[in-house]
């Protein structure tokens, strides 16, 4: 549980997972629940990082740079 106590989002996700399992009438193994929650949070972080990388790539594209002067020589797209 120490991994989750430091991270408020992880702890909330863990508790929500346990509550959902109880509502379904299932008894959740705490270790399996923690693994499932951590896997889910890692997947969300990876998706967020990928989205941020895509946004940075779009912003770095000279074609999308609105601050360029009309007299600025940019590469020619062939």
Biopython code that builds the backbone (N, CA, C, O; Angstrom):
import numpy as np
from Bio.PDB.StructureBuilder import StructureBuilder

atoms = [
    (1, "UNK", "N", (0.813, -1.193, 0.000)),
    (1, "UNK", "CA", (0.000, 0.000, 0.000)),
    (1, "UNK", "C", (0.854, 1.254, 0.000)),
    (1, "UNK", "O", (0.358, 2.329, -0.340)),
    (2, "UNK", "N", (2.117, 1.151, 0.369)),
    (2, "UNK", "CA", (2.974, 2.329, 0.455)),
    (2, "UNK", "C", (3.098, 3.056, -0.886)),
    (2, "UNK", "O", (3.237, 4.279, -0.914)),
    (3, "UNK", "N", (3.051, 2.319, -1.988)),
    (3, "UNK", "CA", (3.139, 2.951, -3.303)),
    (3, "UNK", "C", (1.974, 3.894, -3.540)),
    (3, "UNK", "O", (2.125, 4.926, -4.194)),
    (4, "UNK", "N", (0.821, 3.543, -3.012)),
    (4, "UNK", "CA", (-0.380, 4.330, -3.277)),
    (4, "UNK", "C", (-0.574, 5.474, -2.300)),
    (4, "UNK", "O", (-1.229, 6.465, -2.626)),
    (5, "UNK", "N", (-0.013, 5.350, -1.105)),
    (5, "UNK", "CA", (-0.244, 6.379, -0.089)),
    (5, "UNK", "C", (0.361, 7.719, -0.474)),
    (5, "UNK", "O", (-0.176, 8.764, -0.107)),
    (6, "UNK", "N", (1.471, 7.708, -1.208)),
    (6, "UNK", "CA", (2.120, 8.950, -1.605)),
    (6, "UNK", "C", (1.418, 9.630, -2.774)),
    (6, "UNK", "O", (1.554, 10.839, -2.963)),
    (7, "UNK", "N", (0.683, 8.873, -3.545)),
    (7, "UNK", "CA", (0.038, 9.407, -4.741)),
    (7, "UNK", "C", (-1.474, 9.408, -4.535)),
    (7, "UNK", "O", (-2.108, 8.354, -4.496)),
    (8, "UNK", "N", (-2.036, 10.592, -4.405)),
    (8, "UNK", "CA", (-3.460, 10.718, -4.098)),
    (8, "UNK", "C", (-4.341, 10.155, -5.216)),
    (8, "UNK", "O", (-5.356, 9.513, -4.945)),
    (9, "UNK", "N", (-3.949, 10.396, -6.478)),
    (9, "UNK", "CA", (-4.740, 9.875, -7.595)),
    (9, "UNK", "C", (-4.719, 8.347, -7.605)),
    (9, "UNK", "O", (-5.744, 7.711, -7.853)),
    (10, "UNK", "N", (-3.561, 7.764, -7.336)),
    (10, "UNK", "CA", (-3.447, 6.306, -7.335)),
    (10, "UNK", "C", (-4.275, 5.713, -6.199)),
    (10, "UNK", "O", (-4.945, 4.696, -6.380)),
    (11, "UNK", "N", (-4.229, 6.339, -5.047)),
    (11, "UNK", "CA", (-4.998, 5.835, -3.907)),
    (11, "UNK", "C", (-6.496, 5.912, -4.193)),
    (11, "UNK", "O", (-7.237, 4.978, -3.884)),
    (12, "UNK", "N", (-6.943, 7.020, -4.780)),
    (12, "UNK", "CA", (-8.360, 7.166, -5.117)),
    (12, "UNK", "C", (-8.774, 6.119, -6.144)),
    (12, "UNK", "O", (-9.844, 5.521, -6.028)),
    (13, "UNK", "N", (-7.926, 5.894, -7.154)),
    (13, "UNK", "CA", (-8.232, 4.882, -8.165)),
    (13, "UNK", "C", (-8.310, 3.495, -7.540)),
    (13, "UNK", "O", (-9.173, 2.693, -7.898)),
    (14, "UNK", "N", (-7.412, 3.219, -6.613)),
    (14, "UNK", "CA", (-7.414, 1.932, -5.918)),
    (14, "UNK", "C", (-8.712, 1.737, -5.137)),
    (14, "UNK", "O", (-9.337, 0.680, -5.216)),
    (15, "UNK", "N", (-9.106, 2.749, -4.392)),
    (15, "UNK", "CA", (-10.328, 2.644, -3.594)),
    (15, "UNK", "C", (-11.560, 2.531, -4.498)),
    (15, "UNK", "O", (-12.485, 1.777, -4.194)),
    (16, "UNK", "N", (-11.575, 3.277, -5.601)),
    (16, "UNK", "CA", (-12.690, 3.182, -6.556)),
    (16, "UNK", "C", (-12.767, 1.783, -7.152)),
    (16, "UNK", "O", (-13.859, 1.248, -7.344)),
    (17, "UNK", "N", (-11.607, 1.187, -7.446)),
    (17, "UNK", "CA", (-11.574, -0.165, -8.000)),
    (17, "UNK", "C", (-12.138, -1.162, -6.984)),
    (17, "UNK", "O", (-12.942, -2.024, -7.339)),
    (18, "UNK", "N", (-11.719, -1.044, -5.731)),
    (18, "UNK", "CA", (-12.236, -1.954, -4.705)),
    (18, "UNK", "C", (-13.739, -1.775, -4.528)),
    (18, "UNK", "O", (-14.463, -2.758, -4.374)),
    (19, "UNK", "N", (-14.214, -0.540, -4.547)),
    (19, "UNK", "CA", (-15.658, -0.289, -4.426)),
    (19, "UNK", "C", (-16.431, -0.897, -5.593)),
    (19, "UNK", "O", (-17.498, -1.481, -5.404)),
    (20, "UNK", "N", (-15.888, -0.758, -6.792)),
    (20, "UNK", "CA", (-16.551, -1.322, -7.970)),
    (20, "UNK", "C", (-16.620, -2.846, -7.876)),
    (20, "UNK", "O", (-17.633, -3.447, -8.235)),
    (21, "UNK", "N", (-15.560, -3.461, -7.398)),
    (21, "UNK", "CA", (-15.569, -4.917, -7.249)),
    (21, "UNK", "C", (-16.600, -5.345, -6.200)),
    (21, "UNK", "O", (-17.284, -6.351, -6.388)),
    (22, "UNK", "N", (-16.717, -4.607, -5.114)),
    (22, "UNK", "CA", (-17.693, -4.936, -4.074)),
    (22, "UNK", "C", (-19.116, -4.783, -4.595)),
    (22, "UNK", "O", (-19.992, -5.577, -4.253)),
    (23, "UNK", "N", (-19.354, -3.756, -5.428)),
    (23, "UNK", "CA", (-20.696, -3.560, -5.997)),
    (23, "UNK", "C", (-21.086, -4.723, -6.899)),
    (23, "UNK", "O", (-22.261, -5.071, -7.004)),
    (24, "UNK", "N", (-20.086, -5.323, -7.552)),
    (24, "UNK", "CA", (-20.356, -6.476, -8.418)),
    (24, "UNK", "C", (-20.518, -7.757, -7.611)),
    (24, "UNK", "O", (-20.865, -8.802, -8.160)),
    (25, "UNK", "N", (-20.267, -7.676, -6.310)),
    (25, "UNK", "CA", (-20.396, -8.855, -5.470)),
    (25, "UNK", "C", (-19.148, -9.707, -5.442)),
    (25, "UNK", "O", (-19.187, -10.837, -4.954)),
    (26, "UNK", "N", (-18.064, -9.205, -5.944)),
    (26, "UNK", "CA", (-16.815, -9.959, -5.982)),
    (26, "UNK", "C", (-15.894, -9.476, -4.867)),
    (26, "UNK", "O", (-15.930, -8.313, -4.465)),
    (27, "UNK", "N", (-15.084, -10.383, -4.388)),
    (27, "UNK", "CA", (-14.081, -10.029, -3.388)),
    (27, "UNK", "C", (-12.781, -9.806, -4.148)),
    (27, "UNK", "O", (-12.278, -10.707, -4.819)),
    (28, "UNK", "N", (-12.250, -8.610, -4.036)),
    (28, "UNK", "CA", (-11.041, -8.259, -4.787)),
    (28, "UNK", "C", (-9.805, -8.593, -3.968)),
    (28, "UNK", "O", (-9.726, -8.280, -2.780)),
    (29, "UNK", "N", (-8.846, -9.229, -4.616)),
    (29, "UNK", "CA", (-7.545, -9.463, -3.996)),
    (29, "UNK", "C", (-6.805, -8.128, -3.990)),
    (29, "UNK", "O", (-6.600, -7.547, -5.056)),
    (30, "UNK", "N", (-6.401, -7.626, -2.831)),
    (30, "UNK", "CA", (-5.765, -6.304, -2.773)),
    (30, "UNK", "C", (-4.512, -6.187, -3.640)),
    (30, "UNK", "O", (-4.263, -5.134, -4.228)),
    (31, "UNK", "N", (-3.724, -7.259, -3.721)),
    (31, "UNK", "CA", (-2.513, -7.205, -4.552)),
    (31, "UNK", "C", (-2.860, -7.139, -6.035)),
    (31, "UNK", "O", (-2.252, -6.377, -6.787)),
    (32, "UNK", "N", (-3.830, -7.933, -6.451)),
    (32, "UNK", "CA", (-4.253, -7.900, -7.850)),
    (32, "UNK", "C", (-4.898, -6.555, -8.166)),
    (32, "UNK", "O", (-4.724, -6.024, -9.263)),
    (33, "UNK", "N", (-5.637, -6.007, -7.217)),
    (33, "UNK", "CA", (-6.274, -4.703, -7.427)),
    (33, "UNK", "C", (-5.224, -3.620, -7.584)),
    (33, "UNK", "O", (-5.356, -2.747, -8.442)),
    (34, "UNK", "N", (-4.181, -3.666, -6.765)),
    (34, "UNK", "CA", (-3.133, -2.658, -6.853)),
    (34, "UNK", "C", (-2.415, -2.766, -8.195)),
    (34, "UNK", "O", (-2.108, -1.749, -8.816)),
    (35, "UNK", "N", (-2.147, -3.990, -8.645)),
    (35, "UNK", "CA", (-1.508, -4.156, -9.951)),
    (35, "UNK", "C", (-2.379, -3.611, -11.075)),
    (35, "UNK", "O", (-1.885, -2.946, -11.986)),
    (36, "UNK", "N", (-3.672, -3.892, -11.007)),
    (36, "UNK", "CA", (-4.589, -3.411, -12.041)),
    (36, "UNK", "C", (-4.653, -1.892, -12.060)),
    (36, "UNK", "O", (-4.648, -1.281, -13.129)),
    (37, "UNK", "N", (-4.712, -1.287, -10.896)),
    (37, "UNK", "CA", (-4.785, 0.176, -10.806)),
    (37, "UNK", "C", (-3.505, 0.817, -11.317)),
    (37, "UNK", "O", (-3.554, 1.788, -12.071)),
    (38, "UNK", "N", (-2.354, 0.277, -10.909)),
    (38, "UNK", "CA", (-1.077, 0.838, -11.364)),
    (38, "UNK", "C", (-0.912, 0.679, -12.874)),
    (38, "UNK", "O", (-0.406, 1.583, -13.539)),
    (39, "UNK", "N", (-1.335, -0.465, -13.418)),
    (39, "UNK", "CA", (-1.279, -0.650, -14.874)),
    (39, "UNK", "C", (-2.158, 0.370, -15.587)),
    (39, "UNK", "O", (-1.768, 0.933, -16.609)),
    (40, "UNK", "N", (-3.338, 0.600, -15.044)),
    (40, "UNK", "CA", (-4.261, 1.566, -15.638)),
    (40, "UNK", "C", (-3.670, 2.979, -15.591)),
    (40, "UNK", "O", (-3.745, 3.712, -16.576)),
    (41, "UNK", "N", (-3.085, 3.362, -14.458)),
    (41, "UNK", "CA", (-2.499, 4.696, -14.336)),
    (41, "UNK", "C", (-1.291, 4.858, -15.253)),
    (41, "UNK", "O", (-1.086, 5.933, -15.817)),
    (42, "UNK", "N", (-0.484, 3.800, -15.411)),
    (42, "UNK", "CA", (0.655, 3.858, -16.331)),
    (42, "UNK", "C", (0.182, 4.017, -17.766)),
    (42, "UNK", "O", (0.785, 4.756, -18.543)),
    (43, "UNK", "N", (-0.901, 3.324, -18.121)),
    (43, "UNK", "CA", (-1.443, 3.443, -19.474)),
    (43, "UNK", "C", (-1.957, 4.861, -19.718)),
    (43, "UNK", "O", (-1.758, 5.415, -20.799)),
    (44, "UNK", "N", (-2.615, 5.448, -18.724)),
    (44, "UNK", "CA", (-3.089, 6.832, -18.864)),
    (44, "UNK", "C", (-1.922, 7.801, -19.016)),
    (44, "UNK", "O", (-1.986, 8.720, -19.832)),
    (45, "UNK", "N", (-0.855, 7.605, -18.240)),
    (45, "UNK", "CA", (0.323, 8.476, -18.340)),
    (45, "UNK", "C", (0.993, 8.343, -19.703)),
    (45, "UNK", "O", (1.435, 9.337, -20.279)),
    (46, "UNK", "N", (1.069, 7.112, -20.224)),
    (46, "UNK", "CA", (1.676, 6.901, -21.536)),
    (46, "UNK", "C", (0.844, 7.568, -22.630)),
    (46, "UNK", "O", (1.395, 8.173, -23.549)),
    (47, "UNK", "N", (-0.471, 7.458, -22.532)),
    (47, "UNK", "CA", (-1.342, 8.093, -23.521)),
    (47, "UNK", "C", (-1.218, 9.615, -23.451)),
    (47, "UNK", "O", (-1.199, 10.293, -24.478)),
    (48, "UNK", "N", (-1.134, 10.140, -22.233)),
    (48, "UNK", "CA", (-0.983, 11.587, -22.059)),
    (48, "UNK", "C", (0.359, 12.059, -22.616)),
    (48, "UNK", "O", (0.425, 13.118, -23.241)),
    (49, "UNK", "N", (1.423, 11.298, -22.402)),
    (49, "UNK", "CA", (2.742, 11.660, -22.917)),
    (49, "UNK", "C", (2.756, 11.629, -24.441)),
    (49, "UNK", "O", (3.359, 12.490, -25.081)),
    (50, "UNK", "N", (2.087, 10.628, -25.017)),
    (50, "UNK", "CA", (2.022, 10.526, -26.484)),
    (50, "UNK", "C", (1.255, 11.713, -27.064)),
    (50, "UNK", "O", (1.656, 12.282, -28.080)),
    (51, "UNK", "N", (0.152, 12.083, -26.417)),
    (51, "UNK", "CA", (-0.635, 13.225, -26.882)),
    (51, "UNK", "C", (0.168, 14.522, -26.778)),
    (51, "UNK", "O", (0.117, 15.362, -27.676)),
    (52, "UNK", "N", (0.907, 14.681, -25.680)),
    (52, "UNK", "CA", (1.740, 15.869, -25.520)),
    (52, "UNK", "C", (2.835, 15.927, -26.578)),
    (52, "UNK", "O", (3.146, 17.003, -27.091)),
    (53, "UNK", "N", (3.422, 14.780, -26.908)),
    (53, "UNK", "CA", (4.461, 14.732, -27.935)),
    (53, "UNK", "C", (3.879, 15.108, -29.294)),
    (53, "UNK", "O", (4.518, 15.817, -30.071)),
    (54, "UNK", "N", (2.668, 14.634, -29.581)),
    (54, "UNK", "CA", (2.022, 14.977, -30.851)),
    (54, "UNK", "C", (1.726, 16.469, -30.920)),
    (54, "UNK", "O", (1.889, 17.090, -31.971)),
    (55, "UNK", "N", (1.290, 17.044, -29.800)),
    (55, "UNK", "CA", (0.998, 18.485, -29.775)),
    (55, "UNK", "C", (2.266, 19.294, -29.981)),
    (55, "UNK", "O", (2.256, 20.298, -30.693)),
    (56, "UNK", "N", (3.374, 18.857, -29.352)),
    (56, "UNK", "CA", (4.643, 19.574, -29.526)),
    (56, "UNK", "C", (5.117, 19.487, -30.968)),
    (56, "UNK", "O", (5.640, 20.460, -31.511)),
    (57, "UNK", "N", (4.936, 18.317, -31.595)),
    (57, "UNK", "CA", (5.362, 18.151, -32.985)),
    (57, "UNK", "C", (4.580, 19.083, -33.900)),
    (57, "UNK", "O", (5.140, 19.667, -34.829)),
    (58, "UNK", "N", (3.283, 19.218, -33.634)),
    (58, "UNK", "CA", (2.464, 20.121, -34.448)),
    (58, "UNK", "C", (2.872, 21.577, -34.234)),
    (58, "UNK", "O", (2.880, 22.369, -35.177)),
    (59, "UNK", "N", (3.208, 21.926, -33.000)),
    (59, "UNK", "CA", (3.597, 23.301, -32.705)),
    (59, "UNK", "C", (4.954, 23.635, -33.306)),
    (59, "UNK", "O", (5.191, 24.778, -33.698)),
    (60, "UNK", "N", (5.855, 22.648, -33.383)),
    (60, "UNK", "CA", (7.197, 22.882, -33.903)),
    (60, "UNK", "C", (7.241, 22.930, -35.430)),
    (60, "UNK", "O", (8.243, 23.357, -36.004)),
    (61, "UNK", "N", (6.187, 22.504, -36.083)),
    (61, "UNK", "CA", (6.151, 22.511, -37.540)),
    (61, "UNK", "C", (6.136, 23.956, -38.034)),
    (61, "UNK", "O", (5.261, 24.726, -37.640)),
    (62, "UNK", "N", (7.096, 24.343, -38.898)),
    (62, "UNK", "CA", (7.138, 25.726, -39.390)),
    (62, "UNK", "C", (5.860, 26.153, -40.108)),
    (62, "UNK", "O", (5.528, 27.338, -40.117)),
    (63, "UNK", "N", (5.156, 25.227, -40.697)),
    (63, "UNK", "CA", (3.913, 25.573, -41.391)),
    (63, "UNK", "C", (2.849, 26.063, -40.408)),
    (63, "UNK", "O", (1.942, 26.799, -40.795)),
    (64, "UNK", "N", (2.953, 25.662, -39.152)),
    (64, "UNK", "CA", (1.978, 26.071, -38.139)),
    (64, "UNK", "C", (2.456, 27.250, -37.307)),
    (64, "UNK", "O", (1.755, 27.683, -36.393)),
    (65, "UNK", "N", (3.620, 27.769, -37.603)),
    (65, "UNK", "CA", (4.174, 28.872, -36.817)),
    (65, "UNK", "C", (3.609, 30.188, -37.332)),
    (65, "UNK", "O", (3.952, 30.632, -38.428)),
    (66, "UNK", "N", (2.754, 30.803, -36.547)),
    (66, "UNK", "CA", (2.100, 32.049, -36.959)),
    (66, "UNK", "C", (2.936, 33.282, -36.619)),
    (66, "UNK", "O", (2.550, 34.403, -36.954)),
    (67, "UNK", "N", (4.072, 33.085, -35.960)),
    (67, "UNK", "CA", (4.906, 34.228, -35.584)),
    (67, "UNK", "C", (5.942, 34.561, -36.640)),
    (67, "UNK", "O", (6.644, 35.566, -36.520)),
    (68, "UNK", "N", (6.051, 33.738, -37.672)),
    (68, "UNK", "CA", (7.062, 33.977, -38.700)),
    (68, "UNK", "C", (6.717, 35.206, -39.536)),
    (68, "UNK", "O", (5.559, 35.461, -39.865)),
    (69, "UNK", "N", (7.725, 35.928, -39.854)),
    (69, "UNK", "CA", (7.562, 37.090, -40.719)),
    (69, "UNK", "C", (7.346, 36.613, -42.149)),
    (69, "UNK", "O", (7.851, 35.553, -42.517)),
    (70, "UNK", "N", (6.618, 37.360, -42.958)),
    (70, "UNK", "CA", (6.461, 36.963, -44.366)),
    (70, "UNK", "C", (7.798, 37.025, -45.104)),
    (70, "UNK", "O", (7.930, 36.479, -46.199)),
    (71, "UNK", "N", (8.775, 37.680, -44.515)),
    (71, "UNK", "CA", (10.077, 37.805, -45.151)),
    (71, "UNK", "C", (11.074, 36.779, -44.624)),
    (71, "UNK", "O", (12.261, 36.825, -44.949)),
    (72, "UNK", "N", (10.577, 35.856, -43.808)),
    (72, "UNK", "CA", (11.427, 34.821, -43.245)),
    (72, "UNK", "C", (11.535, 33.672, -44.243)),
    (72, "UNK", "O", (10.521, 33.219, -44.774)),
    (73, "UNK", "N", (12.739, 33.202, -44.501)),
    (73, "UNK", "CA", (12.942, 32.104, -45.456)),
    (73, "UNK", "C", (12.745, 30.774, -44.739)),
    (73, "UNK", "O", (13.571, 30.369, -43.921)),
    (74, "UNK", "N", (11.670, 30.117, -45.047)),
    (74, "UNK", "CA", (11.420, 28.797, -44.458)),
    (74, "UNK", "C", (11.665, 27.728, -45.514)),
    (74, "UNK", "O", (11.640, 28.028, -46.708)),
    (75, "UNK", "N", (11.903, 26.484, -45.099)),
    (75, "UNK", "CA", (12.178, 25.418, -46.071)),
    (75, "UNK", "C", (11.016, 25.231, -47.032)),
    (75, "UNK", "O", (9.853, 25.407, -46.670)),
    (76, "UNK", "N", (11.348, 24.878, -48.242)),
    (76, "UNK", "CA", (10.333, 24.653, -49.281)),
    (76, "UNK", "C", (9.887, 23.200, -49.190)),
    (76, "UNK", "O", (10.712, 22.286, -49.181)),
    (77, "UNK", "N", (8.593, 23.001, -49.124)),
    (77, "UNK", "CA", (8.032, 21.640, -49.123)),
    (77, "UNK", "C", (7.855, 21.195, -50.559)),
    (77, "UNK", "O", (7.126, 21.816, -51.333)),
    (78, "UNK", "N", (8.528, 20.120, -50.903)),
    (78, "UNK", "CA", (8.416, 19.604, -52.283)),
    (78, "UNK", "C", (7.428, 18.489, -52.350)),
    (78, "UNK", "O", (7.199, 17.930, -53.423)),
]
sb = StructureBuilder()
sb.init_structure("model")
sb.init_model(0)
sb.init_chain("A")
sb.init_seg("    ")
for serial, (resi, resn, name, xyz) in enumerate(atoms, 1):
    if name == "N":
        sb.init_residue(resn, " ", resi, " ")
    sb.init_atom(name, np.array(xyz, "f"), 0.0, 1.0, " ", f" {name:<3s}", serial, name[0])
structure = sb.get_structure()
